[in-house]
Amino acid sequence: MPTLDPSQLAIREMQEDEEQMILEMLKDGFKDTENRLILYVLTRPLALLLLAVVSSGLRFLLNSFVAALLGPVLLTILALKMLLRHSPDLGCLRAYYRSGRRRLWVAVCDGDDVCGCVALVPHPEGAPCTAELRRLAVSRWYRRSGVGRRLLAFLEAQARAQGYKRVVLYTAVVAKAAISLFESNGYRPTGGRSWLGYTILREFSKEL
Ligand SMILES: CC(C)(COP(=O)(O)OP(=O)(O)OC[C@H]1O[C@@H](n2cnc3c(N)ncnc32)[C@H](O)[C@@H]1OP(=O)(O)O)[C@@H](O)C(=O)NCCC(=O)NCCS
């Protein structure tokens, strides 16, 4: 899709009747990342080695080679899916983001087409003057047309207006589009979260 004219795009708080639509948009954005992240985790050398060891052990207990091979893989996928789905505030989006200093905004194209969203929350670990960016997603149809960049600029302006001096965010290592968006907007890697020694989530931050 070509870049949208700035006058076509407005950003405002999410309305009650948009909650379901936004949930679907977030789930859609998350699904791609989730599948790529699971593939990424399963193909790390250490994960492959562990799966091979468990499969070999199971081969002594099970008659079927296929079951011994696929069982641990399927169980790992299931466990990772359950782990990644754990998102306490997704079920009651509007109530969560209207409490305290949390806010969720939507991008609206041509007056009525909701095409993206972004949320801001105070840093959960209480880092001073730090806001966290969450729930950034753009609907598939509107991707690569400047909506993500606009939402990011809007969020930063909101954070500044609320007195924050820094924005922090966490994104999966496999979310290439998001990483490129953040890096091209001045965000720098400041940490990460690892699993089996492999970075899974990258932390980016920007001084406002
Ligand atoms: C990440 C996301 C929000 C980007 O939104 P978008 O509206 O497509 O982004 P924009 O059109 O504003 O693009 C801005 C920049 O992001 C980067 N970018 C966006 N999509 C990209 C892609 N598919 N591949 C590489 N870079 C990409 C580019 O640097 C781009 O600048 P350019 O067009 O001048 O090259 C969108 O792809 C999305 O919703 N992804 C799924 C959910 C997700 O990953 N959310 C982030 C969670 S932290």
The ligand as an SDF file (V2000), in Angstrom:
LIG
                    3D

 48 50  0  0  0  0  0  0  0  0999 V2000
    5.7140   -3.5360   13.0370 C   0  0  0  0  0  0  0  0  0  0  0  0
    4.4940   -2.8750   12.4160 C   0  0  0  0  0  0  0  0  0  0  0  0
    3.6990   -2.2020   13.5220 C   0  0  0  0  0  0  0  0  0  0  0  0
    4.9950   -1.7970   11.4300 C   0  0  0  0  0  0  0  0  0  0  0  0
    3.8770   -1.0400   11.0040 O   0  0  0  0  0  0  0  0  0  0  0  0
    3.8080   -0.3960    9.5410 P   0  0  0  0  0  0  0  0  0  0  0  0
    2.6550    0.5220    9.4940 O   0  0  0  0  0  0  0  0  0  0  0  0
    3.8690   -1.4500    8.5110 O   0  0  0  0  0  0  0  0  0  0  0  0
    5.1700    0.4620    9.4990 O   0  0  0  0  0  0  0  0  0  0  0  0
    5.4830    1.7230    8.5700 P   0  0  0  0  0  0  0  0  0  0  0  0
    4.7830    1.5970    7.2570 O   0  0  0  0  0  0  0  0  0  0  0  0
    5.2390    2.9700    9.3460 O   0  0  0  0  0  0  0  0  0  0  0  0
    7.0440    1.5120    8.3240 O   0  0  0  0  0  0  0  0  0  0  0  0
    8.0060    2.2550    9.0380 C   0  0  0  0  0  0  0  0  0  0  0  0
    9.3570    1.5440    8.9450 C   0  0  0  0  0  0  0  0  0  0  0  0
    9.2910    0.2690    9.5900 O   0  0  0  0  0  0  0  0  0  0  0  0
   10.1300   -0.6560    8.8900 C   0  0  0  0  0  0  0  0  0  0  0  0
    9.3040   -1.7400    8.3280 N   0  0  0  0  0  0  0  0  0  0  0  0
    7.9580   -1.8320    8.3240 C   0  0  0  0  0  0  0  0  0  0  0  0
    7.5690   -3.0090    7.7650 N   0  0  0  0  0  0  0  0  0  0  0  0
    8.7020   -3.6570    7.4110 C   0  0  0  0  0  0  0  0  0  0  0  0
    8.9660   -4.9200    6.8120 C   0  0  0  0  0  0  0  0  0  0  0  0
    7.9730   -5.7380    6.4340 N   0  0  0  0  0  0  0  0  0  0  0  0
   10.2480   -5.2860    6.6240 N   0  0  0  0  0  0  0  0  0  0  0  0
   11.2710   -4.4740    6.9860 C   0  0  0  0  0  0  0  0  0  0  0  0
   11.0760   -3.2560    7.5650 N   0  0  0  0  0  0  0  0  0  0  0  0
    9.8220   -2.8630    7.7700 C   0  0  0  0  0  0  0  0  0  0  0  0
   10.8200    0.1490    7.7900 C   0  0  0  0  0  0  0  0  0  0  0  0
   12.0060    0.6960    8.3290 O   0  0  0  0  0  0  0  0  0  0  0  0
    9.7960    1.2370    7.5390 C   0  0  0  0  0  0  0  0  0  0  0  0
   10.3480    2.3790    6.9520 O   0  0  0  0  0  0  0  0  0  0  0  0
   10.3890    2.5090    5.3450 P   0  0  0  0  0  0  0  0  0  0  0  0
    9.0150    2.1590    4.8370 O   0  0  0  0  0  0  0  0  0  0  0  0
   10.7730    3.9280    5.1260 O   0  0  0  0  0  0  0  0  0  0  0  0
   11.4190    1.5170    4.8850 O   0  0  0  0  0  0  0  0  0  0  0  0
    3.6260   -3.8880   11.6290 C   0  0  0  0  0  0  0  0  0  0  0  0
    4.4450   -4.5760   10.7120 O   0  0  0  0  0  0  0  0  0  0  0  0
    2.9000   -4.8890   12.5180 C   0  0  0  0  0  0  0  0  0  0  0  0
    1.7880   -4.6390   12.9730 O   0  0  0  0  0  0  0  0  0  0  0  0
    3.5410   -6.0740   12.7740 N   0  0  0  0  0  0  0  0  0  0  0  0
    2.9480   -7.1310   13.5980 C   0  0  0  0  0  0  0  0  0  0  0  0
    2.8950   -6.7670   15.0680 C   0  0  0  0  0  0  0  0  0  0  0  0
    4.2440   -6.4090   15.6610 C   0  0  0  0  0  0  0  0  0  0  0  0
    5.2760   -6.9820   15.3330 O   0  0  0  0  0  0  0  0  0  0  0  0
    4.2070   -5.4200   16.5800 N   0  0  0  0  0  0  0  0  0  0  0  0
    5.3620   -4.9240   17.2770 C   0  0  0  0  0  0  0  0  0  0  0  0
    5.3450   -5.4500   18.6810 C   0  0  0  0  0  0  0  0  0  0  0  0
    6.5620   -4.6320   19.6770 S   0  0  0  0  0  0  0  0  0  0  0  0
  1  2  1  0
  2  3  1  0
  2  4  1  0
  2 36  1  0
  4  5  1  0
  5  6  1  0
  6  7  2  0
  6  8  1  0
  6  9  1  0
  9 10  1  0
 10 11  2  0
 10 12  1  0
 10 13  1  0
 13 14  1  0
 14 15  1  0
 15 16  1  0
 15 30  1  0
 16 17  1  0
 17 18  1  0
 17 28  1  0
 18 19  1  0
 18 27  1  0
 19 20  2  0
 20 21  1  0
 21 22  1  0
 21 27  2  0
 22 23  1  0
 22 24  2  0
 24 25  1  0
 25 26  2  0
 26 27  1  0
 28 29  1  0
 28 30  1  0
 30 31  1  0
 31 32  1  0
 32 33  2  0
 32 34  1  0
 32 35  1  0
 36 37  1  0
 36 38  1  0
 38 39  2  0
 38 40  1  0
 40 41  1  0
 41 42  1  0
 42 43  1  0
 43 44  2  0
 43 45  1  0
 45 46  1  0
 46 47  1  0
 47 48  1  0
M  END
$$$$
